[in-house]
Amino acid sequence: MARKREVRFEPAVAKLGALRPAVSPGDDPIDELTVTGVEYREADFAESHVSGMSVEGCLFDSVRFPSTLRHSTIAESTLRVCDLANVQADDSTMIESLIEHGRLTGVSWTGGVLRDVLIGSTRADLASFAQSRLRSVVFRDCDLRQADFQSTEFRNVRFERCNLAGARFGSARIQQNLRFEDCDLTGIYGISALRGAVIQGGDLEGLASTLARELGITVEWHAYVGEN
């Protein structure tokens, strides 16, 4: 029987249109602000606490994001070399956007939405996407050690060459097409929730040990001693 051909998806990341430079204070993040077609460069908003901000078609280059960014929407935008470490972005939405060479260590994107998003060459260890909905999302060459994907809904999500050591997937829900390609899955938790996922390459021996641990299986290795 012929093998069914894999349909390889890519996020529909929007291309940026005409941009104007950000002007302070009018374009500085505040509650309920709406900005479109703005270019932010080398700005530091880490002291800001924002709720309900809406961003569309913007470029963020070397920007430190607000410490709080809840109930906000980022659409059709590019975040390049940006710092979102420990940002509280719960219940937020990102659509048709690109994050590259960023720092998302400890970011909390709990209960939110990522749709048509590419996250590449980004450090996102200890990040939380728990209880979020991820649709047409690719993580590529990312550090996702101890990231939290518990109770996350996956639809057309792919991890490529990512370090997911110690990541948590308990109660994850796979709606369609979850793939891990050449990833480090050492010591992940909640592996039983990944039923139906496709794993290609990577440390399969380490993955087998993780599966045995979750099933309560003790594996004992004995060296074979041949006859003299």
N, C-alpha and C positions, 0 to 999 in steps of 0.2 A: 504494500500500500504506500502511495506517495505521501511524503511528509507534508503536512500543511505549511504553506509558506508564511513566515512571520511577517506581520505588518508592523514596520518600525515607525513609531510616531516621533515627532519633534514638536516641542512647544511652539505655538504661534506667537512668537515674541514680536511686538510691534516695532517698526522703525520710527525713529524720532523725526519730527518735522522741524519747522523753523522754531528757533528758540530765542528768547531775550534774556539778558543777564538778570539775575535776581537783584532786587532793590530792597535794602533794609531801611526801615522796619516793615514796610508794606508786605513783603513776601516772606517774612520770618514766620515760622510755624506757630499758630495759635489755634485755639478751639474753633472748630467749624469753618476754618479757612479753606477756600477752594482756589487752587492754582493750576494753570494750564500753560504748557509750552515755556516753562521757566528753566534756566540753567543755573544750578547752584554749584559753586566751586570753592573748595577749601573753607567751608563754613563750619562753625562749631555751635550746635544747638543742644549740647548735652544737658544744659541746665534747664531746658524747657520741659514742660509737662503738657501734653496735647491730647485732646479727645475730639474725634469727629472730623479730622482733617481729610480733604479730598485732593489728590494729586493726579494729574493726567498729562501724559506726553512730556515729562520733565526729565532732565539729566541731573544726577547728583554725582559729582566727582570729588573724591577726597572730603566727604562730609561726615561729621559726627551727628548722628540722629538724636532727636529728643529722647530723654530717659524714659518718657511715657508717650506712647503713640496708640492709645486704645481706640477701638471703634472707628478706625481710619481706613481709607482706600488709596492704594497706589496702583494706577493703571497705565499701561503703555509707556512705561518709563524704564530708564537705565540707571542702576546704582553701581558705580565703578569706584573701587578702592574706598568703600565707605565703612564706617565703624558703627555697628548696631549692637555692640557687646552689651549684654545685660539690659537691653531695651525691653520694656513691658509693652508689647504690641498685641495684647489679647483681643480677640474678637475683631481682628482687622482682616482686610482682604487685599491680595495682590493679584493683578490680572495682566497677562500679556507683557511681562516685564523680565528684565535681565539683571541678575546680580553677579558681578565678577570681581575676583581678587578682593573680596570683602572680609570683614571680621564680624561674625555673628555669635561669638562665644557667649553662651548663657542667655541668648535672646529668648523671650517667651512669646510665641505666636500661638497661644493656646486657644482653641475654639474658633479658629479663623478659617480662611480660605486661601489656597494658592491654586491659580488656574492659568495654564499656559505660561509657566515660569521656568527659566533656566538659571540654575545656581552653579557657577563654575569657579574652580580654583579658590574656594572660600573656606575659611576656618569657622566651623559651626559646632565645635565641641560643646557639650552640655546644653545645647539648644533644645527648646521644647516646641514640638508641633503637635502635642497631645490634643486629642479630640478635634483636630482640624480636618478639613476636607481638601485633599490634594488631587488635582485633576490635570493631566497632561503636564507633569512636572519632571524635570531631569536634574539630578544632582550629579555633577561631573567633577572628578578630582577634588573632592571635598573632605575635610577632616570633620567627621561626625561622631567622634568618640563620645560615648555615654549620652548621645542624643535621645530624646524622649519622643517616641511615636506611639505611645499607648493610646488605644481607642481612636487611632487615626483612620480615616477612610481613604483608601488608595484606589485611584482609577487612572490607568495609563501613567504609571510612575516608574522611573528607571534610575537606579543608582549605578554610576560608572566609575570604577577605580576609586571608590571611597573607602575611608577607614571608618568602619562602623563598630569597632571593638567596644563591647559593653553597652551598646545601644539597647533601648527597650521597645518592644513591639507588642506587649501584652494587650489582648482584646482588640488588636488591629482588625480592620474590616477590609478585605480585598474585593472590590467591586469588579475590577477587570485589569489584567495586565500589570503585574508588579514584577520587576526584574532587577536582579543584582548581577552586575558584570564585573568580574575581577575585583571584587571587594573583600576587605578584611572583616569577617563576621565573627571574629573570636569573642567568645563569652557574651554573645547577645542574649537578651532575656525575652521570653514570650515567643519562642520560635514556633511553638505549636499554632500560633495565630497566623503564621505565614503559609498555611496550607493553600496550595494553588499558585504560589509564587514560582518564578523560574530563577535558578541560580546557575550562573555560567562562570567557570574559572574561579580564581581566588583560592583561599586556603580551605579546601574541602575537608581535609583531615581535621582541622580545628573545628569546623562546623559540625562534623560527626561527633566530636567530643562534647560540644555544646548540647547537641540533641540528646546524647546519652545522659548528660547531667539532668536535663529537664524531665526525662523519662525515669529518672531514678536508677539508671543502669550504671553499675560500677565496672569499668574496663580495667583489667589487670594484664599488663604486658610481661611476658616471660621470655627471656633469651633462650634460644634453642641451643643445646649443647650436643654436638655430634659425637660419634664414637671416635676414640683415638685410633 
